């Protein structure tokens, strides 16, 4: 496991837990760009742990794209608060604003040109996104194995919320279905980014089961970007926080 501290010696260390598909760290270094998706409700993306993650990324890659998952969060806002569409979007974009403001000083520590941030809607506006989303939607209705893997990940997220004391504001089956839409949207963005050269994803938590299976070639008809994507599961200090 490799580790790093950035700027301050008292920052928590960052290490690689797993790379999917299974390539070594030496092979990983041949990729010069990475992206990091920000789950706004995951406390690891705050303060010293965020600074450690950003420092680890910019020390190892020539460019790191920070993807703020604000608009994506509207699905969970609906599931957990019962908000209507406009309210859910407004709350999610507000959370994105807060993240950007609170992380401004951390991001400013990166060397010029090493770090760039984008918001979720920017990624959905990429030309490749719509094609990838349509392709994944077709796979979802035509491949029972893909549907089952996606619903398993969605169901696991819902069960974690219930286990952690959060009450669902919609029926359980609807919550799982909405969570599946979250995942399809997320995967379509990942594929679009990969297609544009951002193949390496950094995340402080386990990879989704459906994406592990995809990396092993379990599904025919995946978008090309997903086939080339590499996930790097990171551990910060005592460990990353698992979140959708």
N, C-alpha and C positions, 0 to 999 in steps of 0.2 A: 504494500500500500504506500503510495507516495503522499507527501504532506507538504504544506506550505503555510507560512505566516506572511502577511503583507503589511508593510508600513509600521505596524506596532507589534512588539514582541508578545503582548498579552492578548492578541487576537486568537480565537480558537483555531486549531489546525483543521485543514481540509485534506481529505484523502479519497482515493478512488476505491470504491467497494467492488464494482463490477462494470464491465464494458460489454454491451450487447449490440451486434454480435461479438463473439469472443475474440477480439484482437488484443495484442499486447500494447503496453504503454509506448514502446518504441514506434510501433506502427501508428499509434494515435498521434504522435508528434509530427507525422508527415502531413496531417491536416492542419491548415493554418488559420481556419476560421471556426468559430463555434457560436451557438446561441444558447441563451438561458431563459426559459419560460418562467415568468413570475406568477405564482399562485398567491393572490393578494391576501388570502386568509391563512396562509402558512407562516407562522411566526419566525421561521428560519430566515425569511426574506426581510429581516429588520436588523438594524443596529450592527453590532460586531460580526454576527454570523453572515449578514449580507456583505459586509466589507471584506470578510475573509473569502467568500465565494467570488466576488468581483476581482479581488487581488489574485486569487489562484488562476482565474481565467485569463486575465490580461498578461500574467507572467508567462503563460504557456502558449497563447495563441496571438497571432498578429492582429486579429480582429474578433471582438465579441459583440454579438447583437443581443441586447436585453429586450425581451418581448413581454410587455406588460399585459397580463391577461385580464384586462378590466371588462371589456364588453363580453367576453366569454363567461364571466362570472354571473351574468344575468340569469343563466339557467339555474344555478344554485340559489340565487336570490329568490327566485320563484318557488323552488322546492321548499326552502327553509323559512320563508317569510310570507309566502302567499301573495306577494306583490303582483300587481298587474304589469303588463309589458313595459309601459312607460316608466313606472316607478322602479322596476327592477333594473332597467337600463340606466336611469338617472343615478341610482344608488351605486351601481357598478362603476360608472364613469367617475363618480365622486371619489370612490375608493382608489381608482387609478390616479386621479389628481393628487390625492393625499400621499400615495406611494412616491410619485415623481418628486413632489416637494420635499418629502422626508429623506429621500435618497440622493438629493442633488449634490450635497457635499461629498458623499462617498464616490459618486460617479466622476466628480471633478478631479479626483486623485489619479485617475488613469491617465497615462501618457496620451497626448493628442493623437487622434486617429485610431486608438485601440478599442474604444468603447462607443457603441451607438445604441440608442434606445428607440423602440417603436411601440405603438399601441396596437391592440388587437385588431381594430377595424382597419388599420393600415395593412395588416397581413391578409385580411379577408378581401381587400381590394386588389391584391395581386392577381394577375391574369390567370395563373395556374390554379388558384384556389377553387374557382367554380367547377373547373373540369375535374379536379381531384375529388371534390365533394360529391359530384354526380357519380363518379366512378365508385366511391365508397358506399353511397346509398344503394347503388345497383348490387354491389357485393353483399350488402346487409340483407337484402331480400332474396338473393339467389343462393347464398352459401350458408347452410345451416351451422357449420362449424364457426364461421366468422361471427354470425349473429350470437351464437352461444357464448363465445369468448368475450364479445363486447358486453353482453348483458351480465356476464359474471363480474366484470370489472365495475360496471355501473351498480350492480347490486351490492358489491362489496363496499363501495363508497357510501351508499345509502345506509347500510348496516353499521358502518363506522359512526355515522352521524347519530343514529339512534343509540348506539352503545355509549357514545360520549354525552348523552343527555339532551341532544337536540331533538325537538319535535318536528315532524314533517307537517307541512301545511297543505299537502295534497295527498291523495291515496297512494299507498306504497307502489302499486303497479305503475301509476302515472309518474311517480318520482323516478322509477327505474327507466321508464321510456324517455323522460326528459334528460336524464343523465346520459343515456345512449346518444342523444342528439349533441350533448356537450362533447362527448368523446369523438363523434364523427367530425364535428367542427374542428376540434383540436387536431385530429389526425390529418385533416385536409390542409390545415395551416402548416403542420410539420412537414408534410410532403412538398408543399409549395416552397418553403424555405430551403429544404434539401435540394430541390430542383434548381435553386438559384445559388447553390454552392455552400449553403449553411448546413452541412451534413451532420455535424457533431452537435448533439444536444447535451448540455450539462444540467443535471437535476439532483437536488439533495434528497433522494428518496427512491424507492424501487420503481422499476419500469412496469408499465401496464402489462398484464398477462397477454392481452391481444397483440401488443406490439412485440413481445418476446416471441410469440408464435409466428408473427409475421416475419421477424428476422430469421427464423428457422425455415422459412419457405412453406409454411403451412397453408397459405391461401393463394389461389390463382386469381389474377385480375387486380392485384393491388396497384395503385399508382406508382410510377417509377421512382418518384422521390422517396417514398417510404422504403423501397427496396434498398436504397443506397444510404439510408439514415443510420447513424451510430448514436446510441445512447450511452452516456457515462453517468453511472449512479455514484453520487458523491456522499461523503459523510462529513458533517461539520461537528467538531468537538465530540460530544456524546452521541451524535447521530442525527441524520436528517429527519424531518417530520413528514410522515406519509400523508399526502393529501392529493385530492383529485386535481 
